[in-house]
Amino acid sequence: MTEDPEITEETPPITEETPPITEETPPITEETPPITEETPAITEETPPAAEETPLREPDLPRTMKVRQKALRTGWTTGSCASAAAKAATLLLRGEDLPGYVEIALPSGNRVTFKVEETVVDNAHDRARAVVVKDAGDDPDVTHGAHITADVSWRDGPGLELDGGEGVGVVTRPGLGLELGGPAINPVPRKMITHAVAEAVFEAPLDETPEAADVTDPASGRGLRVVISVPDGEIMARKTTNKRLGILGGISILGTTGIVRPFSTASWRASVEQAVSVMAAQGETTLVLCTGGRTEKGAMKMLPKLPDVCFVEVGDFTGAALRRAVEHGVKQVVFVGMAGKLTKLAAGVLMTHYTRSKVNTELLGVITTDMGGSAELAAEVAQANTARHAYELWEAAGILGPCGRELCRRVAGVLERFAVEEAGGEVAAQVVLVDFTGERMVGMYGRMAR
């Protein structure tokens, strides 16, 4: 058996205009070229898949891995920036620091941060403080970053906050931040304001004052705070900032001030934010990919779509669909490998391994439905993994029709979830790719009208 050719520059790619295949379209085989613009579209009469499949969206535990020793929490860039800003403000006002500073978290709890470095420039009326970020046991690219605050007096009243070296600049809507301004999110902005105000008013505060009210009582002067992160631009290359329109550095983030290792909330939030940014650009097609390899393949299949349309959804398909419906997105393309698609076909919309398993019995049913022998169906149903089932289909020469049927079932689940759980409608197209992520094995779906 010869391998199917991988998608190349010569291979006609799937385009935005490409309608999905129909019930009459022959299954993908070794001789079948990738889907092109000539592929006829699915009709409204095509029955949806998985009408009776129960829908489930289990939540993750606080950590994704079970360990004998509890994982250590850390601090967000927002918390570190707040501590650095308070320390620099105290230095500017002539206070002596004992080597640490205390700030309030959004919860009201108070925590202490070590101040790594300080500089006072009396000639220019400014001070600098550095706090080194400790992300705990979370694999955060900003772990160890030197979060730096430069604070200086300004002639007018109030607090002015800006970003310096290594803090990204917002260039696209959808983030809830001013275009052209620093990528310092709303909660960190409030935390920094609160911390600086405590330094100015020389007392802990229960409420955060407005930035315009943060003025030195003695002199009537306000303050300018600039947050910077040396090497932040390099760190940002390992994030999705560029795709979100945040250029030149990292974001100052955080909603609680605390980094919880492998946090369900933070992962889900990043997926939801990416969908919101895509919708804010006026894009109407959302492409959900399960990981880096599938995303790379999807971009080759859909070269006319801008990068912002492609979202690494990981395990949070349900969260992504909810946000897509919220923003009125009507076309969703899902690109994945056999394991994730099998879980979705079974109605599981949060697919992490701690909360769901691959149902190979479902793949056995698909084998029977697509004309496979009883012996093959039994073997597939007892397969060790979805990949094993995939290989059995391939060896039997029915990978094309079985892959397409798997996609059909997933498309039905996605559309039904949008209606029943998210309160809206989407047109779903599903693509099964091989384990390189770049060769399409099967596809099913319809175009939004």
C-alpha positions, 0 to 999 in steps of 0.5 A, a space after each residue: 500500500 502506498 501512502 497518501 501524498 501529504 498536502 504540498 504547495 502543488 496540492 489544491 488546498 481547502 479554501 474558505 469557499 470550499 463546500 463540504 462533501 456530500 453523502 454522494 461523495 466517495 470516501 477518501 482513498 489512496 487515489 482521492 485527492 484532497 478536497 477542492 472547490 469542485 467538491 459538491 456541498 452537503 444538502 439540507 436533507 442530509 441527516 445530522 449525526 448523533 441525535 441520541 448521543 448524550 452530551 457531557 462536559 466534565 470539568 477538570 480537577 484543579 491540577 491535570 496530574 495526580 501527584 503525591 505531593 501537592 503542586 505549588 501555587 505561584 503569582 501572576 505577572 499582575 501581582 508582581 507588577 503591583 508589588 514592584 509598583 508599590 515598592 518603587 512608590 515607597 522609595 520615591 516618597 523617601 521610605 525605607 524598604 525592609 526588602 519586601 512589600 505587602 499588597 492586597 489580592 483581589 480576594 482581599 487577602 494580603 501577601 508579601 513579595 520580596 523586592 529583588 532590586 531597587 534604584 532611586 534617582 533623586 536627580 530625576 525624581 524617580 525610583 525603580 523596583 524589581 520583583 522576580 516572578 515565581 510561577 510555582 509549579 506552573 509551566 509558565 514562560 514568564 517564570 523567573 521574569 524580572 517584573 520592573 516598575 519605574 515610578 516618577 512624579 508628574 505635574 498633574 494629579 492622578 495615576 498614569 500607567 504605561 508599559 515599557 520594554 517587554 510589555 506588549 502593545 494592543 493592536 487588535 480589538 476584542 481584548 477589552 483594552 485600548 488599542 495602542 495601549 499596553 497589554 495590562 489587563 483590567 484586574 492587574 491595572 486595578 491591583 497596581 492602582 490599589 498598591 500605589 494608592 496604599 503607598 501614597 496614603 500610607 495605609 492599607 485600603 479596603 477599596 481601590 480608588 479611581 486612578 484620577 484620585 491617586 495623588 500625593 496629599 502633601 504635594 498634590 502631584 500624581 504619579 507615572 508608573 511604567 511596567 517593563 519586563 526585560 526579555 519580555 519580547 523573547 518570552 512572548 514568542 512562546 505565547 499566542 500574543 502575536 496572533 491575538 494582536 499583542 506585539 512587542 512583549 508579554 501581557 500583564 495578566 491575572 484575575 485572582 493574583 494567584 497562578 494555580 498549576 495547570 489551571 483549568 480556568 486559565 487554559 479555558 480562559 485563553 481559548 475563550 479569549 482567542 475566540 473573542 479576538 477572532 470575532 472582534 476582527 469580523 471573522 466568521 469562520 472559527 477553526 478549532 484545532 486540538 494541538 500544534 500539529 493539527 493547527 499547522 495542517 489546518 493552516 495549510 488546508 485553509 490558507 486564505 484564512 488569517 491566523 486569528 481564525 485558528 484556535 488551539 482548543 485543547 480539551 475545551 471544545 465546549 467552552 469554545 463553542 459557547 463563546 463562538 455562539 455568544 459572538 454570533 460565529 456561524 461557521 466552525 471547522 474542527 480539525 483533529 486526530 482519531 482520539 479526540 474525534 472519538 471522544 467528541 463523537 461520544 458526546 464528550 465536550 471536555 476531552 482531557 484524559 482524566 475525565 474521559 476515555 476513548 470509546 473504541 466500542 463506538 469505533 466498532 459500531 462505525 466499522 460495522 456501519 461502513 461495511 466492515 466484517 464482524 471480525 474486524 468490528 470486534 477487533 476494533 471494539 477491543 483496540 488498545 487506542 483510537 490510533 490502533 483502531 485507525 490502523 486496523 481500518 487502514 489495513 482493511 482498506 476502509 479508513 476513508 469511509 470510517 473516518 468520514 463517518 466519524 467526522 459525521 458523528 462529531 459534526 452532529 454533536 457539535 451542532 447539537 451542543 451549540 443548540 442545546 447547551 450554548 443557545 445558538 446555531 453553528 454549521 460544523 465541518 469536521 476534518 480527521 487528519 493523520 498522525 502527522 496532522 497534515 494529511 486529511 483522512 476524512 471530512 464531513 460538514 456543511 457551510 453556514 447559510 
